[in-house]
Amino acid sequence: MNHLNLKYLWLSWLILIMSACTSKQYKINKLGAIDPIHEIGSPLFDRITIHLNQDYYQADKFVITTNNNEKDSPYIISSTLNDKPLKNWFIRHSDINKVATLHFEMSNQPKCL
């Protein structure tokens, strides 16, 4: 599978996740019964904007950006959610509802935790 196909696969997965959030499962989430997590992996795009349905989200869009996103830099060395450092390698679905930007700093060397 080439790099371009992986980009479309990743985008398809992301769209599937976001569209599932407008289902009954998300309606339950609004009541506080479920707060799914989304695990973070190496992004395939430099920037992507996901426009959110205002019937289900407080934010109007969710933007994912990267710095130094090259083929030879597959490692996430830091990530921020609305300019605040992430302490985990996942975000809660409720965070997507509240925030506007997820940013990744990429490197060719892994960062030891």
N, C-alpha and C positions, 0 to 999 in steps of 0.2 A: 504494500500500500504506500503510495507516494505522499509527500508532505501536503499537497493540495487536497487529496482525498481525506487526510486526517483532519484538515481544517473544516471541511464540510461535515465530517462525522461529529466533530466536537460541537459545531454550531447546531447540528440536528439534535444532539443530546441536550444542549442548553435550552433550545426552544421547547423540547419535550418537557424538561423540568419546569420551565416557566409556565407553560400552558397547563400542566398538571396542577399548578398552584391556583388556578382559577376554577378548579373543580370543587366537588363537595368536600374533598379533603381540606382545601384551603378555607372553605366556609367554616369547617370545624375548627381550624387553626385560629380564625378570628375570634372564636369563643374561648380560646385559651387551652383547648384540650390537646392540641398537637402543635409542636414547633419543630418541624423537620430540620435536619442539618444538611448542608451542601459541602462536600469535601472539595478542597482546592487542589488542582493539578496545574501543571505547566500550561499556560495559555498559548493558543496558536495564532492569535490575532494581536496586533499592536493596540487596537482600540475597537471596542464594540459597544453599541448603544442598544439597550433593550427598552422599548417603550412599554410602560406598564398600564394595565387597565385601571382606570380611576375608580371603578366600582369595587375593586379589591385591594388597591394599594394607596397609601398616602402619598408616596413619591410618584412623579410622572414618568421617570425613567431611571434605569440602572445602568451605569457606565463602568466598563472594565477597561483599564489602560495598563500598558506595560512600558518599561524602559529597558533597553538593551535586549529586546526579544529577537534573538538570532538563532539560526539552526545550531550553532556551536555553544549556545548559552541556554541549556534546558533547565537550569536550576533556579528555583525561586529563593532569593537570599533575604528578601523582606517583602512584606505586604502591608498595606494600610487600607482601612475602611473609613472613608471620610476623613482622611489625614490623621487617623489614630492608628498606631501599630496594632496589627493582629497578633494575638498571643497563641492562637491555635491554627491548625491547618484546615479549618472549616469555618463556615459562617452559618448562623441560624437563619431560617427563613424569615423570621420576624425582623432581622437586620436589613434584609432586602426591602422590606416595607418602609423602613425609616431612613435609609441612606441613599446617597446618589452615586458614589464612586468607590470602586474597588481598584487598587493600584498595586502592581507587582514590579519589583526590581529583580531583573534576571542576571545570571552569571554563568560562566563556563566552569566554575568551581562550586561544589556544594558547600553550604554553610553548616558547620557543626553546631548542634544545639546543646 
